[in-house]
Amino acid sequence: MISKENIQIVQSTVPLLETSISKITQVFYQRLFKNHPQLKNVFNMTHQAKGSQPEALARAVFMYARHIAQPEVLEKAITAIAEKHVSLSVTPAQYEVVGTNLLAAIQEVLGEDVATPTVIDAWAAAYHQLAQILSNAEEQRYVKRAVATGGFRGQKPFVITQKVQESQSITSFYLKPKDGQPAPYFIPGQYVAITVDIPGESHQHTRNYSLSSVHRADYLRISVKKEGLVSHYLHEQIKVGDEILVGMPAGVFTLQDTQNPVVLMAGGVGITPLFSMYQHLIAHTHRQVTFIQCALNSEVHAFKNESFGLANEQAKVITVYNEPTAQDQLHDQYDYDGLLTAEILSPYIDSQAEFYFCGPKAFMQHTLALLSLLGVNDDRIYYEFFGPSGELEKPTIDPQVAL
C-alpha cells in the first residue's frame, strides 16, 4: 500500500504532468523498444508511429496520478486495461520492464532538479501499486479462462479453415484450434489478439480483432478490413491451412444483463462486434433489437444479407448509405442516404433502451452527439474504440443539421 507521503508527492507532480506527459511517454517508448526490442512483437507499432498509443498511455498515467488516493475511481479503466493485457498475454515480468523505463523517462524529461530521488521513489511506489492492481486482476482472469471449456493461457496455434469475402474491403477468417480442442468461449462484443510472422518484417506483429460471430464450439471468426500492414497480409498472403497464434478472447464492450431494448449502431467495419451482439440477441434473448448499419454504400457493406436474413418481429435492420451507388439507388437498397441523424434515431429513443455503437472516431463522436441531443442518459450508452482507448466529447450540434 502506497504511503500518504508518496501519494502527496505524486499528486504534487500533476501540474508538471499536464505539460510534460506527452514527452515523457514518447521518451518512454523510445527507451523501451531500444532496450527491449522483443516487445515490438506485442505492441502495435502502427499505433506507435501515429502517436495514438503514447497519447493513450499519457492519458492513463495522468488520470492515475490525479486519482491515486482513490483508485476505485479508475475501476472501469483498470478493468478495460486488464482485459486488453489478458488478450496480449502480458506477464508480471513485463511490468517490471515497463516500470524501469517509465521512471527513467520521467527523470530524463523532468530533469534531476525536479525528478529528485524522493520524487522518483514516490513514483516507483505509485507504479508498483498500479502494477500490482493490474497483475492481480489479470491473474484472476488467466486462471478462470484457462479452466473454462476451450480455455488456455497465453497464445496457441489456430488454423485458417475458411476465408470469406464479406464486402470489397472486409474478409472473414475462420480460426480452428490446431490441437483439436474446442474454440474458447467468448461474450459477444469481445475480441482476440492474433500474432503473425510477415515475410520481410524484423519482428512479429500482434493485432486485436473483434469476433464477428456468436460462440461456436469448433471455430472463432474475425472479420478484417484491409487497411494496414497486418490486414493486407491477411487479405493478400495468408491462405486456408496456414497457422496464426491466437490469444484468449477479452474485452469489456459487451451487452448489459438486462431485458431492455437494444439499439446497435455500426459505422463501417465497426459492425464486427455489433454483428456478434445482434446474432446473440436474436438466438438467445427476447429483447427488441434495432440494428442501424451505416456504410459508404453496398459495395463496402459487410453482413448485409446475413443481417436481413435474421431480421424478424424482434429485430429490425436499418441501412444508411453516405454515398449510395447508382445500383443502390436503382434498386432502392438502403433506407436513408447521408449521415445518421436524430430523425433516424428518434423513433427508437425510450427511457429503457440501451445504445451500443462502434466505428471510426468521427462516426462515434457524431453518434454520441446525437444521443446527447436526444436526451439519452450516459448510463445507457456503450461504445468501443478500435485501437488504443480514447475519449469522446459531446460537441455542440446544430439540431437543424442533425434532423
C-alpha positions in Angstrom: 0.0 0.0 0.0 1.4 3.4 -1.0 2.1 5.8 1.8 0.3 9.1 2.3 3.6 10.9 1.9 4.2 9.3 -1.5 0.6 10.0 -2.6 1.1 13.7 -1.8 4.4 13.8 -3.7 2.9 12.1 -6.8 -0.1 14.4 -6.7 2.2 17.4 -6.4 3.6 16.5 -9.8 0.2 16.5 -11.6 0.6 20.2 -12.8 4.0 19.2 -14.3 2.5 16.1 -15.9 -0.1 18.2 -17.7 2.6 19.9 -19.7 5.2 17.1 -19.9 3.4 13.8 -20.0 3.3 13.5 -23.8 7.0 14.0 -24.0 7.5 11.5 -21.1 5.6 8.8 -22.9 7.4 9.4 -26.2 10.8 9.1 -24.4 9.4 6.0 -22.6 8.6 4.1 -25.7 11.9 5.1 -27.4 13.8 3.7 -24.4 11.5 0.6 -24.1 12.0 -0.5 -27.7 15.7 0.3 -27.8 16.3 -1.7 -24.6 13.8 -4.5 -25.2 13.1 -4.8 -29.0 11.3 -8.1 -28.4 8.4 -6.1 -27.1 7.7 -4.9 -30.6 6.1 -8.3 -31.0 3.4 -7.3 -28.6 2.9 -3.6 -29.2 1.1 -2.3 -32.3 3.9 -0.4 -34.0 1.4 1.4 -36.3 -0.2 3.0 -33.3 3.2 3.9 -32.1 4.0 5.7 -35.4 0.7 7.5 -35.4 1.1 8.6 -31.8 -2.2 7.1 -30.6 -0.6 4.6 -28.2 1.7 7.2 -26.5 -1.3 9.5 -26.2 -3.4 6.8 -24.6 -0.6 6.0 -22.1 -0.2 9.7 -21.3 -3.9 10.0 -20.6 -3.8 6.9 -18.4 -0.7 8.0 -16.4 -2.1 11.4 -15.8 -5.5 10.1 -14.6 -3.8 7.6 -12.3 -1.7 10.4 -10.8 -4.8 12.6 -10.3 -6.8 9.8 -8.6 -4.0 7.9 -6.9 -5.6 8.3 -3.5 -8.9 6.9 -4.8 -8.0 4.1 -7.3 -11.6 2.9 -7.1 -12.5 5.9 -9.3 -10.5 4.2 -12.1 -12.1 0.8 -11.7 -13.7 0.9 -15.1 -10.5 2.0 -16.9 -8.5 -0.6 -14.9 -10.9 -3.4 -16.0 -10.5 -2.4 -19.7 -6.7 -2.3 -19.4 -6.7 -5.7 -17.7 -8.8 -7.2 -20.4 -6.5 -5.8 -23.1 -3.5 -7.2 -21.3 -5.0 -10.6 -20.9 -5.6 -10.7 -24.7 -1.9 -9.9 -25.2 -0.7 -12.4 -22.5 1.1 -9.7 -20.5 3.2 -11.0 -17.7 4.4 -9.6 -14.3 8.0 -9.6 -15.7 6.9 -7.2 -18.4 5.5 -4.8 -15.8 9.0 -4.6 -14.2 10.5 -3.7 -17.6 7.8 -1.1 -18.2 8.3 0.4 -14.8 12.1 0.7 -15.1 11.8 2.5 -18.4 8.9 4.8 -17.4 10.7 6.0 -14.3 13.8 6.6 -16.4 11.7 8.6 -18.9 10.2 10.7 -16.1 13.7 11.5 -14.8 15.0 12.3 -18.2 12.2 14.7 -19.2 11.7 16.5 -15.9 15.4 16.7 -15.1 17.1 15.8 -11.8 16.2 19.1 -10.2 12.5 18.3 -10.4 12.6 14.5 -10.6 14.7 14.2 -7.4 15.3 10.7 -5.8 12.4 11.4 -3.5 10.1 12.1 -6.4 11.3 9.1 -8.3 10.9 6.9 -5.2 7.3 8.1 -4.8 6.5 7.4 -8.5 8.1 4.0 -8.1 5.8 3.2 -5.2 2.8 4.5 -7.2 3.7 2.4 -10.3 4.2 -0.7 -8.1 0.7 -0.2 -6.7 -0.8 0.1 -10.1 1.2 -2.8 -11.5 0.0 -4.9 -8.5 -3.6 -4.0 -9.1 -3.4 -4.9 -12.7 -1.4 -8.1 -12.3 -3.9 -9.4 -9.7 -6.8 -8.6 -11.9 -5.2 -10.2 -14.9 -4.1 -13.3 -13.0 -7.7 -13.9 -11.9 -8.8 -13.7 -15.5 -6.0 -16.0 -16.7 -6.9 -18.7 -14.1 -10.6 -18.5 -14.7 -10.4 -18.6 -18.5 -7.7 -21.3 -18.7 -10.0 -23.8 -16.9 -13.1 -23.0 -19.0 -14.2 -25.1 -21.9 -11.7 -24.5 -24.8 -9.7 -22.3 -22.5 -5.9 -21.9 -22.4 -3.2 -19.5 -21.2 -1.2 -17.2 -23.4 -1.4 -17.9 -27.1 -1.7 -21.1 -29.2 -1.8 -22.0 -32.9 -5.0 -21.8 -34.8 -5.6 -22.9 -38.4 -7.3 -20.8 -41.0 -10.1 -23.0 -42.2 -12.1 -20.5 -44.4 -11.6 -17.1 -45.9 -14.9 -15.4 -46.9 -15.1 -12.0 -48.6 -17.9 -10.0 -46.9 -17.5 -6.8 -49.0 -14.9 -5.1 -51.1 -12.9 -4.2 -48.1 -13.8 -6.8 -45.4 -12.9 -10.5 -45.3 -13.8 -13.0 -42.6 -11.3 -15.6 -41.3 -12.5 -18.8 -39.6 -10.0 -20.0 -37.0 -9.9 -23.5 -35.6 -7.6 -24.6 -32.7 -4.8 -26.7 -34.2 -4.8 -29.0 -31.1 -8.3 -30.2 -31.8 -9.7 -28.7 -28.6 -13.0 -26.7 -28.7 -12.8 -23.0 -29.5 -12.7 -20.8 -26.4 -15.9 -19.3 -25.1 -16.4 -15.6 -25.6 -19.0 -12.9 -24.8 -20.5 -11.1 -27.9 -18.6 -7.9 -28.4 -15.2 -9.3 -27.3 -12.0 -9.5 -29.4 -8.9 -11.7 -29.8 -5.3 -10.9 -30.3 -3.6 -12.6 -33.2 0.2 -12.7 -33.9 1.6 -13.2 -37.4 5.0 -13.6 -38.9 5.1 -11.4 -42.0 7.9 -12.1 -44.5 10.5 -9.4 -44.6 9.5 -7.9 -41.2 12.1 -7.8 -38.4 9.6 -8.8 -35.7 6.2 -10.4 -35.2 3.1 -8.3 -35.4 0.1 -8.5 -33.0 -3.3 -7.1 -33.6 -6.7 -7.2 -31.8 -9.7 -8.1 -33.9 -13.3 -8.3 -32.9 -15.1 -11.6 -33.0 -17.9 -11.3 -35.5 -20.0 -14.4 -34.9 -21.8 -15.9 -31.9 -19.8 -18.5 -30.0 -19.3 -21.8 -31.9 -17.6 -24.9 -30.4 -15.5 -25.5 -33.5 -14.2 -22.1 -34.6 -13.7 -18.4 -33.9 -14.4 -15.8 -36.7 -12.7 -12.5 -37.1 -13.7 -10.1 -39.9 -10.9 -7.7 -41.0 -10.9 -4.5 -43.1 -8.0 -4.2 -45.5 -6.3 -1.0 -44.3 -2.9 -1.7 -42.7 0.2 -3.9 -42.7 -1.3 -6.9 -40.9 -4.7 -6.7 -42.6 -3.1 -6.5 -46.0 -1.0 -9.6 -45.1 -4.2 -11.5 -44.0 -6.1 -10.5 -47.1 -3.4 -11.0 -49.7 -1.0 -13.6 -48.4 -2.4 -15.9 -45.8 -4.2 -19.0 -47.1 -6.6 -21.6 -45.9 -4.5 -24.1 -44.0 -2.0 -21.5 -42.7 -1.5 -21.1 -39.0 -1.5 -18.0 -36.7 -1.2 -17.5 -33.0 -4.3 -16.5 -31.2 -4.9 -15.4 -27.6 -7.9 -15.8 -25.3 -11.0 -13.7 -26.1 -11.2 -10.5 -24.0 -12.9 -7.1 -23.8 -15.5 -5.1 -21.9 -17.7 -3.9 -24.8 -20.4 -6.4 -24.0 -24.2 -6.4 -23.6 -25.7 -5.5 -20.3 -27.5 -8.3 -18.5 -31.0 -6.8 -18.8 -34.2 -7.2 -20.8 -34.1 -3.7 -22.2 -34.5 -2.9 -25.9 -31.2 -2.5 -27.7 -30.1 -0.2 -30.5 -26.9 -1.1 -32.3 -25.2 1.5 -34.5 -22.4 0.5 -36.7 -20.1 2.7 -38.8 -18.1 0.8 -41.5 -16.0 -2.1 -40.0 -17.3 -1.2 -36.6 -20.1 -3.6 -37.5 -18.0 -6.6 -36.4 -18.6 -6.6 -32.6 -22.1 -5.4 -33.1 -23.0 -8.2 -35.5 -21.9 -10.7 -32.9 -24.2 -9.0 -30.4 -27.0 -8.9 -33.0 -26.8 -12.7 -33.6 -26.7 -13.4 -29.9 -29.7 -11.2 -29.1 -31.8 -13.0 -31.7 -30.7 -16.5 -30.9 -30.6 -16.3 -27.1 -32.9 -13.5 -25.9 -36.3 -11.9 -26.4 -35.0 -8.4 -26.4 -36.1 -6.0 -29.1 -33.2 -5.1 -31.4 -32.8 -2.3 -33.9 -29.6 -2.6 -35.9 -28.6 0.6 -37.7 -25.8 -0.1 -40.2 -24.0 2.9 -41.7 -21.7 2.4 -44.6 -20.5 4.3 -47.7 -22.6 2.1 -50.0 -23.5 -1.6 -50.6 -20.0 -2.4 -52.1 -18.4 -2.0 -48.6 -21.4 -3.1 -46.5 -20.5 -6.3 -44.7 -23.0 -8.8 -43.4 -26.0 -7.1 -45.2 -27.6 -10.3 -46.4 -27.0 -12.1 -43.1 -28.4 -9.2 -41.1 -31.6 -9.1 -43.1 -31.9 -12.9 -43.1 -32.0 -12.8 -39.3 -34.5 -9.9 -39.0 -37.9 -10.7 -37.6 -40.6 -9.2 -35.4 -37.9 -9.0 -32.7 -35.2 -7.5 -34.8 -35.2 -4.7 -37.3 -32.3 -3.6 -39.6 -31.9 -0.1 -40.9 -29.4 0.8 -43.6 -27.8 4.3 -44.0 -25.5 4.9 -47.0 -23.4 8.0 -47.1 -22.6 7.7 -50.9 -25.0 5.2 -52.4 -24.0 3.8 -55.8 -26.2 4.1 -58.9 -27.2 0.5 -58.4 -28.1 1.2 -54.8 -30.4 4.0 -55.9 -31.8 2.0 -58.8 -32.7 -1.0 -56.6 -33.6 1.0 -53.5 -31.1 -1.0 -51.4 -31.0 1.4 -48.4 -33.3 3.2 -46.1 -31.6 6.6 -45.8 -28.8 8.4 -47.5 -26.3 10.8 -46.0 -25.2 10.7 -42.3 -27.0 9.2 -39.3 -29.4 11.8 -38.0 -31.6 12.5 -35.0 -34.6 11.9 -37.2 -33.5 8.4 -37.9 -32.8 7.7 -34.3 -35.7 9.4 -32.6 -38.3 6.6 -33.1 -36.1 4.2 -31.1 -35.5 6.5 -28.1 -37.2 5.5 -24.9 -36.4 5.6 -21.2 -35.2 2.0 -21.1 -33.3 1.4 -24.4 -29.6 0.8 -24.4 -27.4 2.1 -27.2 -24.2 0.4 -28.4 -22.1 1.8 -31.2 -18.7 1.3 -32.9 -16.9 2.7 -35.9 -14.4 5.4 -36.9 -13.9 8.1 -34.2 -15.7 10.7 -36.3 -18.7 8.4 -36.6 -18.7 7.7 -32.8 -18.3 11.4 -32.0 -21.3 12.2 -34.2 -23.4 9.4 -32.8 -22.7 10.4 -29.2 -23.7 14.0 -30.0 -27.0 12.8 -31.5 -27.7 10.7 -28.4 -27.0 13.6 -26.2 -29.2 15.8 -28.3 -32.0 13.3 -27.9 -31.6 13.2 -24.1 -30.2 9.7 -23.7 -28.5 9.3 -20.3 -24.8 8.4 -20.2 -25.6 5.2 -18.3 -27.4 3.7 -21.3 -24.6 4.5 -23.8 -21.8 2.0 -24.6 -19.1 2.2 -27.3 -15.9 0.6 -28.3 -12.7 2.1 -29.8 -10.7 0.1 -32.3 -7.1 0.5 -31.1 -5.9 2.5 -28.0 -8.8 3.7 -25.9 -9.7 7.3 -26.5 -12.2 9.8 -25.3 -15.3 11.2 -26.9 -16.5 14.6 -26.2 -20.1 15.8 -26.6 -19.7 18.6 -29.1 -22.4 21.1 -29.8 -24.5 20.0 -32.7 -27.0 22.1 -34.7 -30.4 20.5 -34.2 -31.4 21.5 -37.7 -28.4 19.8 -39.2 -29.0 16.7 -37.1 -32.6 16.5 -38.1 
